[in-house]
Amino acid sequence: MNQTPQLQIEHLDLRHPGVSPGQALMCYEVSCVCLSRYHSPPVSVDVQSNRNDVSTSTSYSVEWSPPTPKMSASYAYESTATEFGAYCLVLAAVENEWGLVALRRAETGTGADYYLIPIANAAQLQVQELDFETALRLEVSGLGNGTNTMLEARLNTKIQQAVNGNSNLPALVGVVGFSLLKILICTVVMKT
C-alpha cells in the first residue's frame, strides 16, 4: 500500500539553517491561517516541478492545526499573510522535491527571497556563510483565491523578476495557490 508523502510545514528551522525558530513559527502559523481560509486539515497539495524542461507532479499530504481566533486576527492582512504562508509551503516543497534548504534571506534587488543550498552542504556551513558554488536563489509568491491561469501568470511574473535581479546565481521560482492546493516550482533560465 502506497502512502502519500508528507509536506512538513512545521519546524522549518530544524531543517533550514537560514530560518530562525521565530520565523519558522510565524510562517507555520500564517500558513495555517491561509490554508484554513479555504480548507480543513488534512489536504492533498499538488506540487508541480519543472526542472530544466522536465516536469513532474507529486501529491503531498499537508497537515496543520486550525488557527485560533488570535492567530487569524494577527494575520488578517491578507497580502502579507499570503506572502509569508507561501514561504512556508515553498520552502517545504523545495526541500522535498529538490533536496534544497534555505541558507539565508536574499538581499533586496537580487530578484529573490532566499538563497538555497543542497541539504548535504547545509550541515557543513554556518548560517553567515554563503557557498556561491552551490547556491541558488529562490523567489516565492502566493495567491489566496485564484485560478490556474492566475497562478501561471504569477509564476511568469516572478520568473521575470528573478531574471532581472541583480545576481547571476541560478534561480528557482515557487508560487502557491492556497485555494487551488497547488505549488508550482521551476528553474529560471538566466540571460547570458
KAKA-V819148 format. One record per residue. RES is the residue in one small letter. OMEGA is omega in degrees with one decimal (* if undefined). BURIAL is # if it has 24 or more other ideal C-beta (glycine too) atoms within 12 Angstrom, else .. D_CENTER is the distance of its C-alpha to the mean C-alpha in whole Angstrom. Layout:
res;omega;burial;d_center
RES;OMEGA;BURIAL;D_CENTER
RES;OMEGA;BURIAL;D_CENTER
//
This chain:
res;omega;burial;d_center
m;178.6;.;29
n;178.2;.;26
q;179.4;.;23
t;178.3;.;20
p;-179.0;.;17
q;168.3;.;15
l;-173.4;#;11
q;-177.8;#;12
i;179.5;#;10
e;175.1;#;13
h;176.2;.;14
l;-178.2;#;11
d;-179.8;#;14
l;-176.7;.;16
r;-176.4;#;14
h;-176.4;#;12
p;-178.6;#;15
g;178.2;#;13
v;-179.3;#;12
s;177.0;.;15
p;179.5;.;17
g;178.7;.;17
q;178.9;#;14
a;179.2;#;12
l;180.0;#;15
m;-179.9;#;14
c;176.9;#;10
y;-179.7;#;12
e;-176.9;#;15
v;175.4;#;13
s;175.1;#;11
c;178.0;#;14
v;-177.5;#;16
c;179.2;#;14
l;-177.0;#;14
s;175.5;#;18
r;-173.9;#;19
y;-170.1;.;19
h;171.4;#;19
s;-178.1;.;20
p;-10.7;.;19
p;177.7;.;19
v;173.0;#;17
s;-179.5;.;16
v;178.9;#;13
d;176.7;#;13
v;178.7;#;11
q;-178.9;#;12
s;174.3;#;12
n;-177.8;#;15
r;179.4;.;16
n;177.1;.;19
d;172.2;.;20
v;-175.6;.;20
s;173.7;.;18
t;176.7;.;17
s;-179.6;.;16
t;174.6;#;15
s;179.1;#;15
y;171.4;#;14
s;177.9;#;16
v;177.1;#;14
e;176.9;#;16
w;177.1;#;16
s;176.0;.;19
p;-176.5;.;20
p;172.4;#;20
t;174.9;.;23
p;179.4;.;25
k;176.9;.;24
m;179.6;#;21
s;178.2;.;21
a;-179.2;.;23
s;-176.8;.;21
y;-176.9;#;18
a;179.4;.;20
y;-165.2;.;19
e;-175.7;.;17
s;177.3;.;16
t;178.9;.;14
a;-179.5;#;13
t;178.8;#;11
e;-177.0;#;9
f;174.0;#;9
g;178.0;#;8
a;176.4;#;5
y;-176.4;#;4
c;-176.5;#;5
l;-179.2;#;5
v;178.0;#;2
l;177.1;#;4
a;-178.6;#;6
a;179.4;#;6
v;174.5;#;7
e;-178.4;#;9
n;-171.3;#;11
e;-170.2;#;11
w;-178.6;#;12
g;-177.9;.;13
l;176.6;#;11
v;179.4;#;10
a;175.2;#;10
l;176.7;#;13
r;175.5;#;13
r;177.5;#;13
a;179.0;#;14
e;174.9;.;17
t;177.1;.;18
g;-178.6;.;19
t;-177.5;#;17
g;-176.5;#;15
a;177.8;#;12
d;-176.1;#;10
y;164.4;#;10
y;-180.0;#;12
l;172.3;#;11
i;175.8;#;14
p;179.9;#;15
i;-177.8;.;15
a;-179.1;.;19
n;-173.4;#;19
a;-177.4;#;18
a;-175.8;.;21
q;-173.6;.;23
l;169.7;#;22
q;-178.0;.;22
v;-177.1;.;19
q;-177.6;.;21
e;173.7;.;21
l;179.7;#;19
d;-177.5;.;20
f;177.4;.;20
e;-176.1;.;22
t;-174.1;.;19
a;171.4;#;16
l;171.8;#;14
r;175.8;#;12
l;172.3;#;8
e;-174.0;#;8
v;173.0;#;6
s;179.3;#;8
g;173.7;#;9
l;174.6;#;12
g;179.5;#;14
n;-178.9;.;17
g;-179.5;#;17
t;175.0;.;19
n;178.7;.;18
t;178.4;.;19
m;179.5;.;18
l;176.8;#;14
e;178.9;.;16
a;177.8;.;17
r;177.3;#;14
l;-178.9;#;12
n;176.5;.;16
t;-178.5;.;16
k;173.9;#;13
i;179.3;#;14
q;176.7;.;17
q;179.4;#;16
a;178.7;#;15
v;-176.5;#;18
n;-178.8;.;20
g;-178.9;#;18
n;179.4;.;21
s;176.2;#;20
n;176.4;.;21
l;173.8;#;18
p;-174.4;#;16
a;169.7;#;13
l;172.0;#;10
v;176.1;#;9
g;177.1;#;6
v;-177.9;#;7
v;168.7;#;8
g;-174.3;#;11
f;179.8;#;12
s;-178.8;#;16
l;-173.2;#;15
l;-177.0;#;13
k;174.1;#;11
i;175.2;#;8
l;178.3;#;9
i;177.3;#;9
c;173.1;#;12
t;179.7;#;13
v;175.0;#;15
v;-175.3;.;19
m;174.7;.;20
k;177.3;.;24
t;*;.;26
//
